[in-house]
């Protein structure tokens, strides 16, 4: 069974930093794209950042220059380094694993990030 477990969320003041981690189990996912999404209260879930198996990255415009996504394929881990956090970054952050065509993508349970002004 494929499972994603996030950690690293919490409460931080504006301008601070947090590092989210996501551990994938149940297989080897070095060729799979992985990413981070977030959902704020009353809003739709949105892509924050993604990374392919080869390391190509993509970021939402709102986080470019502040967030960095990385992965360690030897450990089946993906990370999100978040710097210069703003109150509008407050949301539940979800780890995402893209699966093969015909197989449902996998989501983590989410971790809360709260940025105080």
C-alpha positions in Angstrom: 0.0 0.0 0.0 1.4 3.4 -1.0 1.4 5.9 1.7 2.6 9.5 2.1 3.4 11.0 5.5 4.1 14.8 5.9 5.8 16.5 8.8 7.3 19.8 9.6 4.3 22.1 9.7 3.6 24.5 12.6 3.2 28.1 13.6 5.7 30.7 12.5 5.9 34.5 12.4 5.8 36.3 9.1 9.3 36.4 7.6 10.2 33.1 9.1 11.0 29.7 7.6 9.7 26.2 7.8 10.8 22.9 6.1 8.2 20.4 5.2 9.1 16.7 4.7 7.2 14.0 3.0 8.0 10.3 3.3 6.7 7.9 0.7 6.4 4.2 1.4 5.1 1.1 -0.4 7.3 1.3 -3.4 10.2 3.0 -5.2 9.1 6.3 -6.7 12.3 7.8 -8.1 10.7 8.1 -11.6 7.4 9.6 -10.3 6.7 13.3 -10.1 6.0 14.5 -6.6 4.8 17.8 -5.3 3.2 20.0 -2.7 -0.3 21.4 -2.8 -2.0 23.6 -0.2 -5.6 24.5 0.7 -6.6 27.5 2.7 -10.0 27.8 4.4 -12.7 28.5 1.8 -10.3 28.1 -1.1 -9.6 25.4 -3.6 -6.5 23.2 -3.3 -3.7 24.7 -5.4 -0.3 23.5 -6.6 2.6 25.0 -4.7 5.6 23.2 -6.2 6.4 20.0 -8.1 9.5 18.1 -9.0 9.9 15.3 -11.6 11.9 12.2 -11.1 14.8 13.9 -13.0 14.7 16.9 -10.7 12.9 19.4 -12.9 10.9 21.8 -10.7 7.8 24.0 -11.1 6.5 26.6 -8.8 3.4 28.7 -8.3 4.0 32.3 -9.1 3.1 33.2 -5.5 6.0 31.3 -4.0 8.8 31.7 -6.6 12.0 32.9 -5.1 10.8 32.0 -1.6 10.1 28.3 -1.6 12.4 25.4 -2.8 11.3 21.9 -3.5 13.8 19.0 -3.5 13.8 15.2 -3.3 16.0 12.4 -2.1 15.3 9.4 -4.2 17.4 7.1 -2.1 15.1 7.8 0.8 11.8 8.2 -1.1 11.6 11.7 0.4 10.5 15.1 -0.9 11.0 18.4 0.9 9.6 21.9 0.7 11.8 24.7 2.1 9.7 27.7 2.8 11.4 31.1 3.4 10.1 34.6 3.9 6.7 33.2 4.9 3.7 35.4 4.6 0.3 35.2 6.4 -1.3 34.3 3.0 0.8 31.1 3.0 -1.3 29.9 5.8 -2.9 26.6 4.7 -2.9 22.9 5.0 -0.1 21.6 2.9 -0.5 18.2 1.2 2.2 16.0 -0.3 1.3 14.5 -3.7 2.6 11.5 -5.7 1.7 11.2 -9.3 1.1 7.6 -10.3 1.0 5.9 -13.7 -1.9 6.3 -16.1 -5.0 4.5 -14.8 -3.7 4.5 -11.2 -5.0 7.0 -8.7 -2.6 9.6 -7.5 -1.7 9.4 -3.8 -2.1 12.2 -1.2 -0.8 12.7 2.3 -3.0 13.5 5.2 -1.8 17.2 5.2 0.1 19.3 7.7 -1.0 22.7 8.9 1.2 25.8 8.3 0.1 28.9 10.1 1.9 32.2 9.5 1.2 35.0 12.0 1.5 38.7 11.1 
